[in-house]
Amino acid sequence: MENLHIKLQPLTLLIVEDDESTLKWLNRILSIYFKKVYIANNAIDAYNIFKENPTDVVLADIQIPEVDGLNLLQKIAIIQSSSLRIIMTAFNNQIYLNRAIDAEVNFYFKKPIDIDELLITISLNINKQKKVTSILELKNEYTYDSIQKIIQIDDKKIKLTKKESLLLEYLYENKNTIVSLDQIENVVWKEPVTNDAIRMVVSGLRKKLYNNCIENIKGFGYRLSIE
């Protein structure tokens, strides 16, 4: 579960549930794993929260006040298609299931939710969902093509190594947030490595980007500056 926590800790989550006890329970448990959890008990509040703070994951009950969960997730997809969209329901209804497929919801969970299954599902699929957008806007007119693994500035194209591209994509996913050496080790290497090995890749990536692109927060980790 430690690796699971490392993968989920940088992520943000919006929970939409009109049953107060279920909402409190989900918030209490999931706040342990996610960097920030927002909650709403109706679709309008949820939509407004998401417009102000687009989250990496949205978990919504199918039957909520104002607009049902499926319609809400469709509206959310328009704002940010890369968000992982999960619907939950207490009813085993084929009509709802068909609507969920039509709405292109990522996952459909039957209540009561198995928290371990939910967390594993999110951790295994969040990166796949985020890679839908291929051109990432950085700073000082630098861009990054996540398909070709190329940094571009004006007419100049700079090829990244595999580890440099993994590092940049992870820092970008958590832009303006400090990521620890343990998190980088888990995502980029997926096995134990020395701090010097991480520093070498950071140094190589810095040379290919603009000045002060990656901040070293002493004692905590690194942060990508794009503002």
The 8 nearest C-alpha neighbors of each residue, nearest first, counted from 0:
[[1, 3, 2, 4, 5, 115, 119, 118],
 [0, 2, 4, 3, 5, 6, 32, 7],
 [3, 1, 5, 4, 0, 6, 185, 7],
 [2, 4, 0, 6, 1, 5, 7, 122],
 [3, 5, 1, 7, 2, 6, 32, 8],
 [6, 4, 2, 8, 3, 7, 182, 1],
 [7, 5, 3, 4, 8, 122, 2, 9],
 [6, 8, 4, 10, 33, 5, 9, 32],
 [7, 9, 33, 34, 5, 32, 10, 4],
 [10, 8, 34, 7, 173, 33, 11, 6],
 [11, 9, 7, 33, 34, 8, 55, 12],
 [10, 12, 35, 54, 55, 34, 33, 36],
 [11, 13, 56, 36, 54, 57, 55, 37],
 [12, 14, 37, 57, 38, 36, 58, 56],
 [15, 13, 38, 58, 59, 57, 37, 39],
 [16, 14, 59, 39, 40, 38, 60, 58],
 [15, 17, 40, 60, 22, 18, 59, 14],
 [18, 16, 40, 63, 19, 41, 15, 22],
 [19, 17, 21, 16, 20, 22, 40, 23],
 [18, 20, 22, 21, 17, 23, 16, 40],
 [19, 21, 23, 22, 18, 24, 25, 17],
 [22, 20, 24, 18, 23, 19, 25, 16],
 [21, 23, 19, 25, 20, 24, 16, 26],
 [24, 22, 26, 20, 21, 25, 27, 19],
 [23, 25, 21, 27, 26, 22, 20, 28],
 [26, 24, 22, 28, 27, 23, 29, 21],
 [25, 27, 23, 29, 24, 28, 30, 22],
 [26, 28, 24, 25, 30, 29, 23, 31],
 [29, 27, 25, 30, 26, 31, 24, 32],
 [28, 30, 31, 26, 32, 25, 27, 33],
 [31, 29, 33, 32, 27, 28, 26, 36],
 [30, 32, 29, 28, 33, 27, 34, 4],
 [31, 33, 29, 30, 8, 4, 7, 34],
 [34, 32, 8, 30, 35, 10, 7, 11],
 [33, 35, 8, 9, 10, 11, 32, 36],
 [36, 34, 11, 33, 12, 37, 30, 10],
 [35, 37, 12, 13, 11, 30, 33, 38],
 [38, 36, 13, 12, 14, 35, 39, 48],
 [37, 39, 14, 13, 15, 36, 40, 26],
 [40, 38, 15, 45, 41, 44, 14, 16],
 [39, 41, 17, 16, 15, 38, 42, 63],
 [42, 40, 64, 63, 39, 43, 44, 17],
 [41, 43, 45, 66, 44, 65, 46, 71],
 [44, 42, 46, 45, 41, 47, 65, 66],
 [45, 43, 47, 46, 42, 41, 39, 48],
 [44, 46, 42, 48, 39, 43, 47, 49],
 [47, 45, 49, 43, 48, 44, 42, 50],
 [46, 48, 50, 44, 49, 45, 43, 51],
 [49, 47, 45, 51, 46, 50, 52, 44],
 [48, 50, 53, 52, 46, 51, 47, 45],
 [51, 49, 47, 48, 52, 53, 46, 78],
 [50, 52, 48, 49, 53, 47, 46, 54],
 [51, 53, 49, 50, 48, 54, 47, 37],
 [54, 52, 49, 50, 51, 55, 79, 48],
 [55, 53, 11, 12, 56, 52, 13, 82],
 [54, 56, 82, 11, 10, 12, 83, 53],
 [57, 55, 83, 12, 82, 54, 84, 13],
 [56, 58, 13, 84, 12, 85, 14, 83],
 [57, 59, 85, 14, 86, 13, 15, 84],
 [60, 58, 15, 86, 68, 14, 87, 16],
 [59, 61, 87, 16, 62, 68, 86, 88],
 [60, 62, 68, 88, 67, 87, 69, 86],
 [63, 61, 67, 60, 68, 64, 88, 17],
 [62, 64, 67, 41, 17, 61, 68, 60],
 [65, 63, 41, 66, 42, 67, 62, 17],
 [64, 66, 42, 41, 43, 63, 67, 62],
 [67, 65, 42, 64, 70, 71, 68, 63],
 [68, 66, 62, 63, 70, 69, 61, 71],
 [67, 69, 61, 71, 70, 60, 59, 62],
 [70, 68, 72, 71, 67, 61, 73, 99],
 [71, 69, 73, 72, 68, 67, 74, 66],
 [70, 72, 68, 74, 69, 73, 75, 42],
 [73, 71, 75, 69, 74, 70, 76, 68],
 [72, 74, 70, 76, 71, 75, 102, 69],
 [75, 73, 71, 77, 72, 76, 70, 78],
 [74, 76, 72, 78, 77, 73, 71, 79],
 [77, 75, 80, 79, 73, 74, 78, 72],
 [76, 78, 74, 75, 79, 80, 73, 72],
 [77, 79, 75, 76, 80, 74, 50, 53],
 [80, 78, 76, 81, 77, 82, 75, 53],
 [79, 81, 76, 82, 77, 78, 75, 83],
 [80, 82, 129, 128, 79, 83, 131, 55],
 [83, 81, 55, 56, 80, 79, 84, 54],
 [82, 84, 56, 57, 55, 81, 105, 125],
 [85, 83, 57, 105, 104, 56, 82, 58],
 [86, 84, 106, 58, 105, 107, 57, 104],
 [85, 87, 107, 59, 60, 58, 61, 108],
 [88, 86, 108, 60, 109, 107, 61, 59],
 [87, 89, 109, 90, 110, 61, 60, 108],
 [88, 90, 110, 109, 91, 111, 87, 60],
 [91, 89, 88, 92, 109, 110, 95, 87],
 [90, 92, 93, 89, 109, 88, 95, 96],
 [91, 93, 95, 94, 90, 96, 97, 88],
 [92, 94, 96, 95, 97, 91, 98, 90],
 [95, 93, 97, 96, 92, 98, 99, 91],
 [96, 94, 98, 92, 93, 97, 99, 91],
 [95, 97, 93, 99, 94, 98, 100, 92],
 [96, 98, 100, 94, 99, 95, 93, 101],
 [99, 97, 101, 95, 100, 96, 102, 94],
 [98, 100, 102, 96, 97, 101, 104, 95],
 [99, 101, 97, 103, 98, 102, 104, 96],
 [100, 102, 98, 103, 99, 97, 104, 96],
 [101, 103, 99, 100, 104, 98, 73, 69],
 [104, 102, 100, 101, 105, 99, 73, 98],
 [103, 105, 102, 99, 84, 106, 85, 100],
 [104, 106, 84, 85, 103, 83, 107, 86],
 [107, 105, 85, 104, 86, 108, 84, 83],
 [106, 108, 86, 87, 85, 109, 105, 104],
 [109, 107, 87, 86, 110, 106, 112, 88],
 [108, 110, 88, 87, 89, 112, 111, 107],
 [111, 109, 112, 89, 88, 87, 108, 90],
 [110, 112, 109, 113, 89, 88, 108, 87],
 [113, 111, 110, 114, 109, 108, 117, 87],
 [112, 114, 116, 115, 117, 111, 110, 108],
 [115, 113, 117, 116, 112, 118, 28, 29],
 [116, 114, 118, 117, 113, 119, 120, 112],
 [115, 117, 119, 113, 114, 118, 120, 112],
 [118, 116, 114, 120, 115, 119, 113, 121],
 [119, 117, 121, 115, 120, 116, 114, 122],
 [118, 120, 122, 116, 121, 117, 123, 115],
 [121, 119, 117, 123, 118, 122, 116, 124],
 [120, 122, 118, 124, 119, 123, 125, 117],
 [123, 121, 119, 120, 124, 125, 118, 6],
 [124, 122, 120, 121, 119, 125, 126, 127],
 [123, 125, 127, 121, 126, 122, 120, 128],
 [124, 126, 128, 127, 121, 122, 123, 129],
 [127, 125, 129, 128, 124, 130, 123, 122],
 [128, 126, 124, 130, 125, 129, 131, 123],
 [129, 127, 125, 126, 81, 130, 131, 124],
 [128, 130, 81, 126, 131, 127, 125, 132],
 [129, 131, 132, 127, 128, 126, 133, 145],
 [130, 132, 129, 128, 133, 81, 127, 80],
 [133, 131, 130, 134, 129, 135, 81, 145],
 [132, 134, 145, 144, 146, 131, 135, 130],
 [135, 133, 144, 143, 132, 145, 136, 142],
 [136, 134, 143, 142, 137, 133, 144, 132],
 [137, 135, 142, 134, 141, 143, 138, 140],
 [136, 138, 142, 141, 225, 135, 140, 139],
 [139, 137, 225, 140, 141, 226, 136, 142],
 [138, 140, 141, 137, 209, 225, 152, 142],
 [141, 139, 138, 152, 142, 137, 136, 153],
 [140, 142, 152, 137, 138, 139, 151, 136],
 [143, 141, 136, 137, 151, 135, 150, 140],
 [142, 144, 150, 135, 134, 149, 145, 151],
 [143, 145, 134, 149, 148, 133, 146, 147],
 [144, 146, 133, 148, 147, 143, 134, 149],
 [147, 145, 144, 148, 133, 149, 134, 130],
 [146, 148, 149, 144, 145, 158, 133, 143],
 [149, 147, 145, 144, 146, 159, 164, 158],
 [148, 150, 158, 144, 157, 147, 143, 159],
 [151, 149, 143, 157, 156, 142, 158, 144],
 [150, 152, 156, 142, 155, 141, 157, 143],
 [151, 153, 141, 155, 154, 140, 142, 156],
 [152, 154, 155, 151, 140, 141, 156, 142],
 [155, 153, 152, 156, 151, 157, 150, 141],
 [154, 156, 152, 153, 151, 157, 150, 149],
 [157, 155, 151, 150, 149, 158, 154, 152],
 [156, 158, 150, 149, 151, 159, 155, 207],
 [157, 159, 149, 148, 150, 156, 160, 147],
 [160, 158, 163, 164, 148, 149, 161, 157],
 [159, 161, 163, 162, 164, 158, 148, 165],
 [162, 160, 164, 163, 165, 159, 148, 166],
 [161, 163, 165, 164, 160, 166, 187, 200],
 [162, 164, 160, 166, 161, 165, 159, 204],
 [163, 165, 167, 161, 166, 162, 159, 168],
 [166, 164, 162, 168, 163, 167, 187, 169],
 [165, 167, 163, 169, 164, 168, 162, 170],
 [166, 168, 170, 164, 169, 165, 171, 163],
 [169, 167, 171, 165, 166, 170, 164, 172],
 [168, 170, 172, 166, 171, 167, 165, 173],
 [171, 169, 173, 167, 172, 168, 174, 223],
 [170, 172, 174, 168, 173, 169, 167, 223],
 [173, 171, 169, 170, 174, 168, 129, 9],
 [172, 174, 170, 171, 176, 169, 9, 175],
 [175, 173, 171, 176, 223, 170, 172, 222],
 [174, 176, 223, 222, 224, 173, 177, 225],
 [177, 175, 174, 173, 222, 178, 223, 170],
 [176, 178, 222, 221, 220, 179, 175, 219],
 [179, 177, 220, 221, 182, 222, 176, 180],
 [178, 180, 220, 182, 181, 219, 183, 177],
 [179, 181, 183, 182, 220, 184, 178, 194],
 [182, 180, 184, 179, 183, 185, 5, 178],
 [181, 183, 185, 179, 184, 180, 5, 186],
 [184, 182, 180, 186, 185, 181, 187, 179],
 [183, 185, 181, 188, 182, 187, 186, 180],
 [184, 186, 189, 182, 183, 188, 187, 181],
 [187, 185, 183, 189, 184, 188, 182, 165],
 [186, 188, 184, 165, 183, 185, 189, 162],
 [187, 189, 184, 190, 185, 186, 191, 192],
 [190, 188, 185, 186, 187, 184, 191, 183],
 [189, 191, 188, 185, 192, 184, 187, 186],
 [190, 192, 184, 193, 189, 188, 185, 181],
 [193, 191, 190, 196, 194, 184, 188, 197],
 [194, 192, 195, 196, 197, 191, 184, 198],
 [193, 195, 197, 196, 198, 192, 180, 199],
 [194, 196, 198, 193, 197, 199, 192, 200],
 [197, 195, 199, 193, 194, 198, 192, 200],
 [196, 198, 194, 200, 195, 199, 201, 193],
 [197, 199, 195, 201, 196, 200, 202, 194],
 [200, 198, 202, 196, 197, 201, 195, 203],
 [199, 201, 203, 197, 202, 198, 163, 204],
 [202, 200, 198, 204, 199, 203, 205, 197],
 [201, 203, 199, 205, 200, 204, 198, 206],
 [204, 202, 200, 206, 205, 201, 199, 207],
 [203, 205, 201, 207, 206, 202, 163, 200],
 [204, 206, 202, 208, 207, 203, 201, 212],
 [205, 207, 203, 204, 208, 202, 209, 210],
 [208, 206, 204, 205, 203, 157, 209, 150],
 [207, 209, 205, 206, 212, 204, 210, 141],
 [210, 208, 212, 211, 207, 139, 205, 138],
 [209, 211, 212, 208, 205, 213, 206, 207],
 [212, 210, 213, 214, 209, 224, 205, 208],
 [211, 213, 224, 210, 209, 223, 208, 214],
 [214, 212, 223, 222, 211, 224, 221, 215],
 [213, 215, 222, 221, 216, 211, 223, 212],
 [214, 216, 221, 217, 220, 213, 222, 219],
 [217, 215, 220, 219, 221, 214, 218, 222],
 [216, 218, 219, 215, 220, 221, 214, 179],
 [217, 219, 216, 220, 215, 179, 221, 180],
 [220, 218, 216, 217, 179, 177, 221, 178],
 [219, 221, 179, 216, 178, 180, 177, 215],
 [222, 220, 215, 177, 178, 214, 216, 213],
 [221, 223, 177, 214, 213, 176, 175, 178],
 [224, 222, 213, 174, 170, 175, 212, 214],
 [223, 225, 212, 226, 175, 213, 222, 174],
 [226, 224, 138, 137, 223, 212, 174, 175],
 [225, 224, 138, 137, 175, 139, 223, 174]]
